[in-house]
Amino acid sequence: MTTQATQTTSPTAKPQGSHHWVMTVELPGRAMNTRYGTWTPPQGATRHDVFLAIKTDIARNNPEMATANVVFFALEPNQL
């Protein structure tokens, strides 16, 4: 998953994606993993598409978590 650059208001700020996300997955009684980041989904992507992409990325980086339960997922526009 690649974060695409967006315009920032500070010259020292790192480019961020259009959306901020948080996902927590758990293998009950064995392990829990929380990840977060920013991402600009491709044009036409749905919330479900983003959910699956993030869960797939977590499993790619930690194969044990491929069958984990999602206990929390948040996806919001990355703006105040």
Order of alpha helices (4+ residues) and beta strands (2+ residues): beta-beta-alpha-beta
